[in-house]
């Protein structure tokens, strides 16, 4: 790790630490970062800490870091390893690093063994860019192959709906009886948001609800 002579202005010196589960703690990462920062004459004043998987970019502290970097509040960022920022793929890592660097943030990785800001930095980023491009090409090829396979089998592309037409009709009938979306979701054992979308997607005449409800009540009476 390259040692810079100029210490970072304390308010602009930050660190991001992350573990994947709530049973883990940040102590190891924090201690290593504090030692590395101290060797540079830095004092980390901003800490962004999370206990979430790095496989998703939807993390509140990561978003706060990105917002603060855009606002110029972070000038040097310490991470234990680059994969603490993200493990969702090389493309996401590259895009995040480029966004931080574009905002004037110097990234210091404590345990990776390479310098993100020295003479080799451009090579590291270039390799990441190439890998990101290869990843995108591979993903597109897999998607295209999957589409072709499904089309040849006469199947539709996309995630199967959790609510089939029969269940939608049941939900409409229950709604016509005055039951709430939450009650319907609990009765059908389907997430409330899913039932809400299914009901909203059905544009129909209200009179059809009454007819459907009447038919279903009749069927229930016959069974009884």
C-alpha positions in Angstrom: 0.0 0.0 0.0 1.5 3.3 -1.1 2.0 5.9 1.7 1.1 9.5 0.9 2.8 12.3 2.6 -0.3 14.5 2.7 -2.8 13.6 5.5 -6.5 13.9 4.6 -8.6 16.7 6.0 -10.4 14.9 8.9 -14.0 15.7 7.9 -13.4 14.5 4.4 -11.7 11.2 5.5 -14.2 8.3 5.5 -14.4 4.6 5.7 -16.9 2.0 4.5 -17.2 -1.3 6.4 -19.6 -4.1 5.7 -20.4 -7.6 7.0 -22.9 -9.9 5.5 -25.0 -10.9 8.5 -26.2 -9.4 11.8 -24.3 -12.0 13.8 -21.0 -10.6 12.5 -19.3 -7.4 13.6 -17.2 -4.7 12.0 -14.3 -4.8 14.6 -11.7 -6.5 12.4 -12.3 -4.2 9.4 -12.5 -1.1 11.6 -9.3 -1.9 13.4 -7.4 -2.6 10.2 -8.6 0.6 8.6 -7.8 2.7 11.7 -4.2 1.4 11.6 -3.8 2.0 7.9 -5.3 5.5 8.2 -3.0 6.3 11.2 0.0 5.3 9.1 -0.9 8.0 6.7 -1.6 10.6 9.3 -5.4 10.3 8.7 -8.2 10.3 11.2 -11.4 8.7 9.9 -14.3 10.8 10.9 -17.1 9.4 8.7 -18.0 5.8 9.0 -20.4 4.0 6.8 -21.3 0.6 8.3 -23.7 -2.0 7.2 -24.7 -5.6 8.0 -26.1 -6.6 4.6 -25.1 -8.8 1.7 -22.9 -7.2 -0.9 -24.8 -9.0 -3.6 -27.3 -6.1 -3.7 -26.5 -2.5 -4.5 -29.7 -1.4 -2.6 -28.0 -0.5 0.7 -28.8 2.6 2.6 -25.2 3.3 3.9 -23.7 2.7 0.4 -26.2 5.1 -1.1 -25.4 7.7 1.6 -21.7 7.3 0.8 -22.4 7.9 -2.9 -24.5 10.9 -2.2 -21.9 12.4 0.2 -19.2 11.8 -2.4 -21.2 13.7 -5.0 -21.6 16.5 -2.6 -17.8 16.7 -2.0 -18.0 15.5 1.6 -15.7 12.6 1.0 -12.2 13.0 -0.4 -10.5 9.8 0.8 -12.3 6.5 1.3 -10.9 3.5 3.2 -12.2 0.0 2.7 -10.9 -3.2 4.0 -11.2 -4.8 0.6 -12.9 -3.7 -2.6 -15.5 -6.4 -2.3 -16.8 -4.8 0.9 -18.2 -2.1 -1.4 -20.0 -4.7 -3.6 -20.0 -8.3 -4.6 -22.8 -8.1 -7.1 -20.5 -8.4 -10.1 -17.5 -6.8 -11.7 -19.7 -4.4 -13.6 -21.3 -2.9 -10.5 -17.8 -2.7 -8.9 -16.4 -0.9 -11.8 -19.3 1.5 -12.1 -19.1 2.3 -8.4 -15.4 2.8 -8.4 -15.7 5.1 -11.5 -18.5 7.1 -9.8 -16.4 7.6 -6.6 -13.2 8.5 -8.6 -15.2 10.8 -10.8 -16.4 12.7 -7.6 -12.8 13.2 -6.6 -12.6 10.4 -4.1 -9.3 8.6 -3.5 -10.0 4.9 -2.7 -7.7 3.1 -0.3 -8.0 -0.7 0.0 -6.3 -2.0 3.1 -6.0 -5.7 2.3 -6.3 -6.1 -1.4 -2.6 -5.7 -2.2 -3.0 -3.2 -5.0 -3.2 0.5 -5.2 -6.3 2.2 -6.6 -4.5 5.5 -7.0 -0.9 4.8 -7.9 0.7 4.2 -11.3 -1.1 0.9 -11.7 -4.5 2.4 -11.0 -5.4 2.9 -14.6 -4.4 -0.6 -15.4 -6.5 -2.0 -12.6 -9.5 0.1 -13.7 -9.0 -0.8 -17.4 -8.9 -4.5 -16.5 -12.1 -4.1 -14.5 -13.7 -2.3 -17.5 -12.7 -5.1 -19.8 -14.1 -7.7 -17.4 -17.3 -5.7 -17.0 -17.7 -5.7 -20.8 -17.2 -9.4 -21.0 -19.7 -9.9 -18.2 -22.3 -7.9 -20.0 -21.7 -9.8 -23.2 -22.0 -13.1 -21.4 -25.2 -12.0 -19.7 -26.8 -10.9 -23.0 -25.8 -14.2 -24.6 -27.4 -16.2 -21.8 -30.6 -14.1 -22.0 -30.8 -14.5 -25.8 -30.3 -18.3 -25.5 -33.0 -18.5 -22.8 -35.4 -16.5 -25.0 -34.8 -18.8 -27.9 -35.2 -21.9 -25.8 -38.5 -20.7 -24.3 -39.8 -19.6 -27.7 -39.0 -23.0 -29.2 -41.0 -24.6 -26.4 -43.9 -22.3 -26.9 -43.4 -20.7 -23.4 -43.6 -17.0 -22.5 -40.5 -15.1 -21.4 -40.4 -13.7 -17.9 -41.0 -14.7 -14.4 -44.2 -16.8 -13.9 -47.0 -14.9 -12.3 -47.8 -16.0 -8.7 -51.5 -15.3 -9.4 -53.2 -17.3 -12.2 -56.5 -16.3 -13.8 -58.5 -18.5 -11.5 -57.0 -16.9 -8.4 -57.5 -13.4 -9.8 -61.2 -14.2 -10.3 -61.4 -15.4 -6.7 -59.7 -12.2 -5.5 -62.1 -10.1 -7.5 -65.1 -11.9 -6.1 -63.7 -11.5 -2.5 -63.1 -7.8 -3.2 -66.6 -7.4 -4.4 -67.8 -8.8 -1.1 -66.1 -5.9 0.6 -63.0 -7.7 1.9 -59.8 -5.7 2.1 -56.7 -6.4 0.0 -54.9 -7.5 3.1 -57.7 -10.0 4.0 -57.7 -11.4 0.5 -53.9 -11.8 0.5 -54.0 -13.6 3.8 -56.9 -15.9 2.6 -55.1 -16.7 -0.7 -51.6 -16.9 1.0 -50.2 -14.4 -1.5 -48.3 -11.2 -0.8 -50.6 -8.2 -0.5 -48.6 -6.2 -3.2 -49.1 -9.1 -5.6 -52.9 -9.2 -5.0 -53.0 -5.4 -5.3 -51.3 -5.5 -8.7 -53.5 -8.4 -9.9 -56.7 -6.5 -9.0 -55.4 -3.2 -10.4 -54.5 -4.9 -13.7 -58.1 -6.1 -14.2 -60.1 -3.3 -15.8 -63.7 -4.5 -15.7 -67.3 -3.5 -15.2 -68.2 -3.4 -11.5 -71.4 -5.4 -12.3 -69.1 -8.3 -13.2 -67.8 -8.3 -9.6 -71.3 -8.8 -8.3 -72.0 -11.6 -10.8 -68.8 -13.3 -10.0 -69.4 -13.1 -6.3 -72.9 -14.5 -6.7 -71.7 -17.4 -8.7 -69.0 -18.2 -6.1 -71.4 -18.0 -3.2 -73.7 -20.3 -5.1 -70.9 -22.8 -5.6 -70.0 -22.7 -1.9 -73.6 -23.2 -0.9 -73.8 -26.3 -3.2 -70.7 -27.7 -1.6 -72.2 -27.2 1.9 
